[in-house]
Amino acid sequence: MTARVEETGSSQPTRRGGKTRRAVLKGSAVAAMLATRRSAPAAARQTAVFGQRLLVVRDQRPAYGGEAVRGGTLRMARPAPSQSGDFNPTAFRLDPQVTASYLDPLLRPDDVTMEPRPWLAESWRVTKGGREIRYSLREGVRWHDGLPFTADDVVFSFDAYHSDIDSAVGNMFALYDRAEAVDERTVRVRLTANDPTWLFNASTLPIFQRDQYSRQWNDDAAIRPTLTGYNWRVRKPIGTGPWAIASWDSDSIVFEANRSHFATPPWFDRFQIRWVADIEDVLASWIDGDSDLLWVPRAGDLDRLDRRPARLYAADAASVMFAAFNFANLASSVPDVFDGVNVRRALSRLIDRDGYARSVFGGFANVRAAGTVAQPWAHDDRRESPRANRDAGRRLLEEAGWLDYDGDGFLERADGVPLQLTLIYSTAAPPDLARVLARVKLDLEDGGVDVLLEGLAPDVFTARWQESRDYDLIAYAYDLFPGFTDFDLYGSRWDVRRNAQGWNPGGYANPRADDAIDAYLNAEAIADQRAALLDLQRAVDEDPFALWLGFPQDLVLVAADVLGFQPNKNWQTGNTALLWHDANDGD
């Protein structure tokens, strides 16, 4: 049975990449969230009559009518993490859903644009060429145990992220020098050089309580500084977030509402996450009505998930897919095949992106998006991949000297050398990437290009792109941080043939791209960072770095009697405090 859907809300996503200011207005993040609880367009309120249909909501800032109702328990099922009891906040071994519930960041990525917004810090100022950041902390914030939140907590958190041997984000602190508490509500961070990602990435990490961890940190610092191994049975995890941990075991974790939260006191009384064995059990929990919230793994699952009334939120995501050209495949019989732009542009014209948007993503993807900058604050909406045009693609290939001389349906040069391309990807990549690449292979072959598609185990994949480099295209799919960190993908100084710390998997070299990267790395203001990244996108699109395969959307199902959901590109189900039970639902 095919999932039946109705659509409501805006048919167009919120405009991305608009003008912003580095200066911060007090309480703007709070005001934006509270505004979602007020009046709404009539279309957004049509949620009572479903039958057995899913009501699709495409608006990226949906609004809701009626009065919010307090009380009840919000339920969610999640695959059990391998170390569900390790609350070391620097290691990120805990389910992100838990972390997003009980801890708060200093700055919070905007739900839609991903720009930094005030949160535990109500404002900030960048000086000394980007090497010093001064944060002014929000007054009156308290930890769940009643202690006041102070600058010492921020300093301790940053030091731990930087120095904990189990830290999963140490790379974000590569330019970190030190942090200082100027007074109880002021923190000064000093960097060794300007870091354009600092406000977006390091500043949006969760802040944790110094009092809870300081003894273990001090005892272990001389030998093995880490927050791993803390005895949580002695003292339960403490945060400032909208949910306070009440209890947990191997089966579930239960939160109670933090009614004194400075921004988003939850409407529900409790939030329960139940651990299940795997994603199939997560889906079964939704189907059986035991879960109110489900981040759908893939569009193909919708056929079996439409058995109960629900809203299906099509949320724009900071996710990207692309296949980079290799300009240095010495194993190829035509190592210079990509030196001119015509072949690269021809391959892009042969791809039916709209076709795999339907067959792989059920229409829930922005497949025409060009580039790898999926962060809306810096994405250039004007740059789009072309629509499929087999004739135009074949003409470009003919101009480059590739024709079907022998009549076998595939192209070759006049000397008989065939146009054969090897396209590799990692089997550890999101499963939908393989399905997209299978369609790309068929499209290219229909245009006369012989394609060998290879799915490789992660270790083999790494060896291929770092050592043997015997491929023509290398495909990736991944999620992005709020701040742009992919400069080492394009920059010639990060060519992996010469730089062991680099990425640039195809030896791409473009002076315009290098200049844009330099401008970005030296930019202090967000507006200047954006301008540099727009220049970078123009450079790598006009002189194609890759076959752009687009940005998949995230799909989130919310039970019909639960209102208030807001998409969140940083973690789509992170806004649980905004949800409430619709007592007027007539199911």
Secondary structure per residue as TSV (DSSP state, phi and psi in degrees):
chain	resnum	aa	ss	phi	psi
A	1	M	-	360.0	136.0
A	2	T	-	-87.1	136.4
A	3	A	-	-61.5	133.2
A	4	R	-	-99.1	130.5
A	5	V	E	-131.6	148.9
A	6	E	E	-117.7	155.3
A	7	E	E	-117.3	146.6
A	8	T	E	-147.3	173.0
A	9	G	S	77.3	-173.9
A	10	S	-	-66.7	139.4
A	11	S	S	-83.6	-8.4
A	12	Q	S	-118.2	138.7
A	13	P	-	-67.9	158.9
A	14	T	-	-56.9	136.4
A	15	R	-	-56.2	131.2
A	16	R	-	-106.6	160.2
A	17	G	S	75.3	21.1
A	18	G	-	-74.2	173.8
A	19	K	-	-67.2	137.3
A	20	T	-	-134.2	172.1
A	21	R	-	-123.5	141.8
A	22	R	S	-74.1	-31.0
A	23	A	S	-63.5	145.1
A	24	V	-	-113.1	137.7
A	25	L	-	-93.8	131.3
A	26	K	T	-56.5	133.1
A	27	G	T	72.5	9.0
A	28	S	H	-63.9	-37.6
A	29	A	H	-66.0	-39.8
A	30	V	H	-64.4	-46.0
A	31	A	H	-61.9	-40.1
A	32	A	H	-61.9	-39.4
A	33	M	H	-73.6	-42.3
A	34	L	H	-65.9	-28.2
A	35	A	H	-63.2	-25.5
A	36	T	T	-70.6	-11.8
A	37	R	T	-94.4	2.7
A	38	R	S	-98.4	-155.8
A	39	S	-	-62.1	157.6
A	40	A	-	-141.0	158.0
A	41	P	-	-59.3	151.6
A	42	A	H	-57.9	-37.8
A	43	A	H	-60.1	-35.8
A	44	A	H	-74.2	-10.9
A	45	R	H	-99.2	-3.5
A	46	Q	-	-80.8	77.3
A	47	T	-	-125.2	1.7
A	48	A	S	-83.5	-33.0
A	49	V	-	-108.7	108.3
A	50	F	-	-116.0	-33.9
A	51	G	S	63.4	-125.2
A	52	Q	S	-116.3	54.8
A	53	R	-	-119.9	156.6
A	54	L	E	-100.5	130.8
A	55	L	E	-95.5	112.2
A	56	V	E	-83.0	129.8
A	57	V	E	-117.4	117.2
A	58	R	-	-103.6	-10.5
A	59	D	-	-63.0	130.4
A	60	Q	S	-83.8	-10.4
A	61	R	S	-133.5	67.2
A	62	P	-	-64.7	147.5
A	63	A	-	-116.2	159.4
A	64	Y	-	-134.9	142.2
A	65	G	-	-96.4	176.8
A	66	G	S	82.1	179.2
A	67	E	-	-99.0	133.5
A	68	A	-	-69.8	145.1
A	69	V	-	-115.6	128.1
A	70	R	-	-82.5	153.2
A	71	G	-	112.0	165.9
A	72	G	S	93.0	178.4
A	73	T	E	-120.8	126.4
A	74	L	E	-87.6	132.0
A	75	R	E	-119.6	144.2
A	76	M	E	-150.9	142.9
A	77	A	E	-110.2	139.6
A	78	R	E	-138.4	147.0
A	79	P	E	-62.0	135.1
A	80	A	-	-63.3	124.3
A	81	P	-	-69.0	156.3
A	82	S	T	-65.7	-28.4
A	83	Q	T	-131.9	67.9
A	84	S	T	-65.5	-18.9
A	85	G	T	-99.6	7.0
A	86	D	-	-92.8	100.1
A	87	F	-	-93.2	18.2
A	88	N	-	-61.0	108.7
A	89	P	T	-69.9	-17.1
A	90	T	T	-82.2	-20.9
A	91	A	T	-87.1	-22.9
A	92	F	-	55.1	39.1
A	93	R	-	-88.3	-14.8
A	94	L	S	-78.5	152.3
A	95	D	-	-56.3	126.7
A	96	P	H	-56.5	-25.2
A	97	Q	H	-63.7	-35.4
A	98	V	H	-70.3	-48.7
A	99	T	H	-58.5	-44.2
A	100	A	H	-66.6	-15.8
A	101	S	H	-89.3	-40.4
A	102	Y	H	-108.6	-10.7
A	103	L	-	-116.0	155.4
A	104	D	E	-118.5	150.9
A	105	P	E	-91.4	166.9
A	106	L	S	-67.8	-50.2
A	107	L	E	-118.1	153.5
A	108	R	E	-121.4	128.2
A	109	P	E	-62.4	133.7
A	110	D	-	-56.7	137.8
A	111	D	T	-55.3	-35.7
A	112	V	T	-102.6	-47.6
A	113	T	T	-89.4	-22.1
A	114	M	-	73.2	9.0
A	115	E	-	-72.3	149.8
A	116	P	E	-68.0	134.3
A	117	R	E	-125.1	156.2
A	118	P	E	-64.8	141.2
A	119	W	S	-143.9	-102.3
A	120	L	S	-64.2	-30.5
A	121	A	E	-96.4	129.9
A	122	E	E	-88.1	-15.5
A	123	S	E	-162.7	168.7
A	124	W	E	-153.6	162.9
A	125	R	E	-144.1	130.9
A	126	V	E	-104.7	128.2
A	127	T	E	-137.5	-179.9
A	128	K	G	53.1	48.1
A	129	G	G	64.1	29.3
A	130	G	G	88.3	1.8
A	131	R	T	-90.5	-6.3
A	132	E	E	-137.6	131.7
A	133	I	E	-125.8	127.2
A	134	R	E	-114.8	122.6
A	135	Y	E	-105.6	136.9
A	136	S	E	-103.6	118.2
A	137	L	E	-83.7	151.1
A	138	R	-	-67.0	138.6
A	139	E	T	-85.2	143.0
A	140	G	T	86.8	4.3
A	141	V	-	-76.2	137.6
A	142	R	B	-128.1	149.6
A	143	W	-	-72.7	165.0
A	144	H	T	-61.8	-22.3
A	145	D	T	-90.0	4.7
A	146	G	S	96.8	-14.3
A	147	L	-	-68.4	148.0
A	148	P	B	-73.6	143.9
A	149	F	-	-79.7	128.7
A	150	T	-	-134.8	175.3
A	151	A	H	-61.1	-29.9
A	152	D	H	-61.1	-33.4
A	153	D	H	-65.4	-39.7
A	154	V	H	-66.7	-46.4
A	155	V	H	-59.1	-46.6
A	156	F	H	-60.6	-43.9
A	157	S	H	-62.2	-47.5
A	158	F	H	-62.7	-41.8
A	159	D	H	-62.1	-40.0
A	160	A	H	-68.9	-43.4
A	161	Y	H	-57.3	-38.2
A	162	H	H	-73.2	-40.3
A	163	S	H	-110.4	-18.7
A	164	D	-	-59.2	129.1
A	165	I	T	-66.7	-17.8
A	166	D	T	-99.6	7.5
A	167	S	-	-62.1	130.9
A	168	A	S	-90.8	-4.6
A	169	V	-	-123.5	23.3
A	170	G	G	-57.4	-29.8
A	171	N	G	-65.7	-24.3
A	172	M	G	-71.6	-14.5
A	173	F	G	-112.0	25.2
A	174	A	T	-62.5	-31.3
A	175	L	T	-103.6	10.4
A	176	Y	E	-73.9	128.9
A	177	D	E	-100.5	-61.0
A	178	R	E	-167.9	164.7
A	179	A	E	-124.6	146.8
A	180	E	E	-135.6	141.7
A	181	A	E	-88.7	104.8
A	182	V	E	-68.8	-42.2
A	183	D	E	-155.3	-171.4
A	184	E	T	-63.1	-23.4
A	185	R	T	-120.3	14.5
A	186	T	E	-134.0	128.8
A	187	V	E	-121.6	134.4
A	188	R	E	-115.9	124.0
A	189	V	E	-109.2	133.9
A	190	R	E	-116.3	131.4
A	191	L	E	-110.9	156.8
A	192	T	S	-78.8	-19.4
A	193	A	S	-159.3	165.1
A	194	N	-	-60.7	133.7
A	195	D	-	-125.1	103.8
A	196	P	T	-66.9	-14.8
A	197	T	T	-91.4	-6.9
A	198	W	T	-59.2	-47.9
A	199	L	T	-67.6	-33.9
A	200	F	T	-78.4	-38.9
A	201	N	T	-107.9	-66.5
A	202	A	G	-61.5	-38.5
A	203	S	G	-73.7	-13.4
A	204	T	G	-103.4	10.4
A	205	L	S	-76.4	151.9
A	206	P	E	-62.6	142.9
A	207	I	E	-101.6	134.9
A	208	F	-	-122.1	167.1
A	209	Q	-	-80.9	124.2
A	210	R	H	-62.1	-41.3
A	211	D	H	-60.7	-33.4
A	212	Q	H	-70.0	-36.2
A	213	Y	H	-109.1	-15.6
A	214	S	H	-59.1	-38.3
A	215	R	H	-63.9	-48.1
A	216	Q	H	-61.9	-41.4
A	217	W	H	-62.0	-44.8
A	218	N	H	-68.6	-37.7
A	219	D	H	-66.3	-35.4
A	220	D	H	-97.6	-10.3
A	221	A	T	-59.4	-37.4
A	222	A	T	-69.6	-25.2
A	223	I	T	-110.9	-54.5
A	224	R	-	-150.0	77.9
A	225	P	-	-65.3	115.4
A	226	T	-	-161.2	152.1
A	227	L	-	-96.9	-1.0
A	228	T	T	-69.6	141.1
A	229	G	T	96.2	2.8
A	230	Y	-	-61.0	140.5
A	231	N	-	-85.0	97.6
A	232	W	T	-75.4	-11.0
A	233	R	T	-77.3	-18.6
A	234	V	T	-78.3	-41.7
A	235	R	S	-149.4	121.0
A	236	K	-	-69.1	156.9
A	237	P	-	-58.6	137.2
A	238	I	-	-114.6	138.5
A	239	G	-	-142.7	-173.9
A	240	T	-	-111.9	-2.3
A	241	G	S	-66.8	176.6
A	242	P	S	-68.5	-17.8
A	243	W	E	-119.9	134.5
A	244	A	E	-105.6	134.1
A	245	I	E	-68.6	124.3
A	246	A	E	-97.5	-42.8
A	247	S	E	-164.2	159.4
A	248	W	E	-157.2	154.4
A	249	D	-	-153.2	-166.0
A	250	S	S	-70.6	-13.7
A	251	D	S	-99.5	-29.8
A	252	S	E	-165.1	168.3
A	253	I	E	-131.5	136.3
A	254	V	E	-119.1	130.5
A	255	F	E	-111.4	150.6
A	256	E	E	-112.1	148.4
A	257	A	E	-64.5	133.9
A	258	N	-	-91.9	89.7
A	259	R	T	-67.4	-14.6
A	260	S	T	-98.6	12.7
A	261	H	-	-60.0	138.7
A	262	F	S	-68.0	-22.8
A	263	A	S	-122.7	-46.8
A	264	T	-	-132.8	67.9
A	265	P	-	-59.3	126.3
A	266	P	-	-62.9	151.5
A	267	W	S	-82.6	-40.3
A	268	F	S	-71.1	152.1
A	269	D	S	-77.0	-36.7
A	270	R	E	-138.1	155.3
A	271	F	E	-133.5	120.4
A	272	Q	E	-116.5	127.4
A	273	I	E	-107.6	122.3
A	274	R	E	-103.6	127.0
A	275	W	E	-82.1	131.9
A	276	V	E	-126.1	171.7
A	277	A	S	-67.5	-45.3
A	278	D	S	-157.1	-176.5
A	279	I	H	-65.5	-29.1
A	280	E	H	-63.5	-37.3
A	281	D	H	-70.8	-31.2
A	282	V	H	-62.5	-46.9
A	283	L	H	-63.4	-40.8
A	284	A	H	-62.5	-37.1
A	285	S	H	-61.9	-39.5
A	286	W	H	-66.8	-48.3
A	287	I	H	-59.0	-37.8
A	288	D	T	-80.3	-2.4
A	289	G	T	80.1	18.6
A	290	D	-	-97.1	5.6
A	291	S	-	-138.8	143.3
A	292	D	S	-100.5	-10.2
A	293	L	E	-146.3	129.3
A	294	L	E	-142.6	121.5
A	295	W	E	-85.0	107.1
A	296	V	E	-70.1	127.4
A	297	P	S	-61.6	-42.8
A	298	R	-	-156.7	157.3
A	299	A	G	-59.9	-31.0
A	300	G	G	-63.0	-18.7
A	301	D	G	-76.6	-13.5
A	302	L	H	-63.3	-29.0
A	303	D	H	-57.8	-30.8
A	304	R	H	-105.7	2.5
A	305	L	H	-105.1	2.0
A	306	D	T	-96.0	25.4
A	307	R	T	-83.7	-7.2
A	308	R	S	-134.9	150.6
A	309	P	-	-60.9	136.0
A	310	A	E	-165.1	160.6
A	311	R	E	-96.5	137.1
A	312	L	E	-110.1	110.6
A	313	Y	E	-90.4	120.7
A	314	A	E	-92.8	99.2
A	315	A	E	-102.2	125.2
A	316	D	-	-58.5	143.6
A	317	A	-	-130.3	156.7
A	318	A	S	-90.2	62.2
A	319	S	E	-125.1	145.6
A	320	V	E	-139.1	149.5
A	321	M	E	-133.3	138.0
A	322	F	E	-162.3	162.9
A	323	A	E	-127.5	107.2
A	324	A	E	-78.4	141.8
A	325	F	E	-76.5	142.8
A	326	N	-	-103.7	113.5
A	327	F	S	-90.2	5.9
A	328	A	-	-136.5	42.9
A	329	N	-	-88.9	90.1
A	330	L	T	-71.9	-13.2
A	331	A	T	-82.7	-9.1
A	332	S	S	-79.0	148.2
A	333	S	S	-74.7	-12.8
A	334	V	S	-133.0	71.8
A	335	P	T	-64.0	-18.2
A	336	D	T	-100.7	19.1
A	337	V	T	-58.4	-30.5
A	338	F	T	-100.7	7.0
A	339	D	S	-63.4	-38.9
A	340	G	S	-88.6	158.3
A	341	V	H	-81.7	-18.1
A	342	N	H	-62.6	-42.9
A	343	V	H	-64.2	-43.0
A	344	R	H	-63.0	-43.9
A	345	R	H	-68.1	-35.4
A	346	A	H	-63.5	-44.2
A	347	L	H	-59.8	-40.1
A	348	S	H	-64.5	-36.3
A	349	R	H	-70.9	-23.2
A	350	L	H	-78.9	-17.1
A	351	I	-	-83.1	127.7
A	352	D	-	-90.6	83.3
A	353	R	H	-66.2	-37.6
A	354	D	H	-63.3	-31.3
A	355	G	H	-65.6	-48.0
A	356	Y	H	-77.6	-19.3
A	357	A	H	-59.9	-39.2
A	358	R	H	-77.7	-49.4
A	359	S	H	-75.5	-32.2
A	360	V	T	-96.8	-41.9
A	361	F	T	-110.2	4.3
A	362	G	T	60.6	23.8
A	363	G	T	88.6	-3.2
A	364	F	-	-96.4	67.5
A	365	A	E	-164.1	147.1
A	366	N	E	-98.5	80.6
A	367	V	T	-78.9	-13.2
A	368	R	T	-86.8	-8.1
A	369	A	B	-62.2	136.7
A	370	A	-	-105.0	143.7
A	371	G	S	94.6	-174.3
A	372	T	S	-117.3	7.4
A	373	V	-	-90.4	85.0
A	374	A	-	-87.8	-4.4
A	375	Q	-	-70.8	117.9
A	376	P	T	-58.4	-31.0
A	377	W	T	-63.7	-20.2
A	378	A	T	-126.8	0.9
A	379	H	-	-77.0	139.4
A	380	D	-	-92.4	101.7
A	381	D	T	-67.1	-18.4
A	382	R	T	-76.5	-18.8
A	383	R	-	-92.7	121.8
A	384	E	B	-133.4	148.9
A	385	S	-	-74.4	149.4
A	386	P	-	-73.4	156.8
A	387	R	-	-71.8	154.8
A	388	A	-	-61.6	133.0
A	389	N	-	-150.8	93.7
A	390	R	H	-60.5	-41.9
A	391	D	H	-64.6	-43.0
A	392	A	H	-64.6	-39.5
A	393	G	H	-64.3	-41.9
A	394	R	H	-65.7	-36.3
A	395	R	H	-63.0	-42.7
A	396	L	H	-63.1	-38.5
A	397	L	H	-67.8	-38.3
A	398	E	H	-63.2	-41.0
A	399	E	H	-62.4	-27.7
A	400	A	T	-87.5	2.5
A	401	G	T	96.9	13.2
A	402	W	-	-108.7	116.7
A	403	L	B	-137.8	164.6
A	404	D	-	-91.1	81.5
A	405	Y	S	-70.2	-34.7
A	406	D	S	-99.2	1.6
A	407	G	S	73.2	19.7
A	408	D	S	-91.6	3.9
A	409	G	S	93.1	-9.2
A	410	F	S	-114.9	155.8
A	411	L	-	-92.0	149.8
A	412	E	B	-149.2	166.7
A	413	R	-	-79.9	172.6
A	414	A	T	-61.7	-26.7
A	415	D	T	-85.8	5.4
A	416	G	S	92.1	-4.2
A	417	V	-	-70.6	122.8
A	418	P	B	-78.8	156.2
A	419	L	-	-86.9	89.2
A	420	Q	E	-115.7	129.5
A	421	L	E	-125.0	137.8
A	422	T	E	-103.3	123.7
A	423	L	E	-116.1	119.9
A	424	I	E	-115.4	153.8
A	425	Y	E	-152.4	162.1
A	426	S	E	-90.1	136.7
A	427	T	T	-70.1	-9.7
A	428	A	T	-84.1	-7.3
A	429	A	S	-69.1	162.1
A	430	P	-	-51.4	136.1
A	431	P	H	-55.1	-32.1
A	432	D	H	-64.9	-22.8
A	433	L	H	-61.8	-43.9
A	434	A	H	-61.1	-38.9
A	435	R	H	-68.4	-38.7
A	436	V	H	-64.3	-45.2
A	437	L	H	-65.7	-33.0
A	438	A	H	-62.6	-39.0
A	439	R	H	-69.0	-39.5
A	440	V	H	-61.2	-42.9
A	441	K	H	-57.7	-46.8
A	442	L	H	-62.7	-41.5
A	443	D	H	-63.3	-43.9
A	444	L	H	-67.4	-39.0
A	445	E	H	-67.3	-34.3
A	446	D	H	-64.1	-26.3
A	447	G	T	-90.1	3.1
A	448	G	T	98.7	9.1
A	449	V	-	-102.7	122.6
A	450	D	E	-81.6	122.1
A	451	V	E	-122.4	127.2
A	452	L	E	-101.2	114.3
A	453	L	E	-100.0	122.5
A	454	E	E	-123.2	117.8
A	455	G	E	-92.3	122.3
A	456	L	E	-116.7	143.8
A	457	A	-	-58.6	148.7
A	458	P	H	-52.1	-42.8
A	459	D	H	-68.7	-36.7
A	460	V	H	-68.7	-41.2
A	461	F	H	-58.5	-46.6
A	462	T	H	-61.7	-43.0
A	463	A	H	-64.1	-36.0
A	464	R	I	-65.7	-43.0
A	465	W	I	-86.2	-21.2
A	466	Q	I	-94.3	-26.6
A	467	E	I	-120.5	-70.9
A	468	S	I	-73.4	-35.3
A	469	R	-	56.9	30.0
A	470	D	-	-95.1	70.8
A	471	Y	-	-152.5	164.4
A	472	D	S	-106.7	-30.3
A	473	L	E	-138.7	141.2
A	474	I	E	-130.1	124.2
A	475	A	E	-104.6	144.9
A	476	Y	E	-137.3	152.9
A	477	A	E	-146.0	126.7
A	478	Y	E	-161.5	166.8
A	479	D	E	-94.4	156.0
A	480	L	-	-114.0	149.9
A	481	F	-	-71.8	164.2
A	482	P	S	-59.6	-36.4
A	483	G	S	-90.3	148.7
A	484	F	-	-76.8	120.8
A	485	T	-	-122.2	5.1
A	486	D	T	-90.9	20.4
A	487	F	H	-61.7	-29.2
A	488	D	H	-76.7	-3.7
A	489	L	H	-77.3	-40.4
A	490	Y	H	-99.0	-30.6
A	491	G	-	-68.8	134.2
A	492	S	G	-65.5	-25.1
A	493	R	G	-71.8	-12.7
A	494	W	G	-104.7	19.9
A	495	D	-	-60.9	122.7
A	496	V	T	-66.9	-14.6
A	497	R	T	-70.4	-25.1
A	498	R	T	-117.5	-15.7
A	499	N	-	-130.8	107.2
A	500	A	T	-63.5	-21.6
A	501	Q	T	-93.6	4.0
A	502	G	-	-88.7	-179.2
A	503	W	-	-123.1	-73.6
A	504	N	-	8.6	83.4
A	505	P	T	-78.7	-7.0
A	506	G	T	-121.0	8.6
A	507	G	-	67.7	29.7
A	508	Y	-	-65.6	135.5
A	509	A	-	-138.5	123.1
A	510	N	-	-149.4	111.6
A	511	P	H	-56.3	-36.3
A	512	R	H	-64.2	-40.0
A	513	A	H	-66.0	-42.4
A	514	D	H	-61.6	-41.4
A	515	D	H	-64.5	-41.2
A	516	A	H	-65.4	-39.2
A	517	I	H	-64.1	-43.0
A	518	D	H	-61.1	-42.5
A	519	A	H	-63.0	-39.8
A	520	Y	H	-65.1	-46.6
A	521	L	H	-65.5	-23.9
A	522	N	H	-97.7	-3.4
A	523	A	-	-76.9	132.1
A	524	E	-	-93.4	-43.0
A	525	A	S	-88.1	146.8
A	526	I	H	-60.7	-38.2
A	527	A	H	-60.6	-38.8
A	528	D	H	-71.8	-35.2
A	529	Q	H	-61.6	-45.3
A	530	R	H	-60.5	-45.6
A	531	A	H	-59.9	-40.9
A	532	A	H	-65.9	-39.7
A	533	L	H	-72.0	-30.7
A	534	L	H	-65.7	-39.0
A	535	D	H	-63.3	-41.2
A	536	L	H	-62.1	-43.1
A	537	Q	H	-64.5	-38.2
A	538	R	H	-63.0	-44.0
A	539	A	H	-62.4	-47.3
A	540	V	H	-82.7	-8.5
A	541	D	H	-92.2	-40.2
A	542	E	H	-72.1	-33.4
A	543	D	T	-113.6	82.9
A	544	P	T	-55.0	125.0
A	545	F	-	-81.6	-29.2
A	546	A	E	-158.3	168.9
A	547	L	E	-83.5	112.5
A	548	W	E	-77.4	128.9
A	549	L	E	-112.7	0.3
A	550	G	E	98.4	-176.7
A	551	F	E	-118.2	110.2
A	552	P	E	-67.8	149.3
A	553	Q	-	-90.9	157.5
A	554	D	E	-91.6	145.6
A	555	L	E	-117.2	128.0
A	556	V	E	-128.2	125.9
A	557	L	E	-96.9	133.3
A	558	V	E	-127.9	131.3
A	559	A	E	-54.4	148.6
A	560	A	T	-60.5	-28.0
A	561	D	T	-95.4	16.9
A	562	V	E	-121.1	125.3
A	563	L	E	-115.0	168.1
A	564	G	-	100.0	-0.8
A	565	F	-	-62.1	136.8
A	566	Q	-	-127.7	122.8
A	567	P	-	-56.8	148.7
A	568	N	-	-144.5	106.7
A	569	K	S	-63.8	-25.1
A	570	N	S	-74.6	-39.4
A	571	W	-	-158.8	105.4
A	572	Q	T	-57.3	-32.2
A	573	T	T	-104.3	30.3
A	574	G	-	-84.1	-13.0
A	575	N	-	-96.6	43.4
A	576	T	G	-64.7	-26.1
A	577	A	G	-65.8	-20.9
A	578	L	G	-83.6	-9.7
A	579	L	-	-82.5	149.5
A	580	W	E	-145.7	160.5
A	581	H	E	-84.0	130.6
A	582	D	-	-87.3	98.1
A	583	A	T	-66.9	-15.8
A	584	N	T	-93.0	1.0
A	585	D	-	-63.8	135.7
A	586	G	-	-105.8	37.8
A	587	D	-	-74.7	360.0
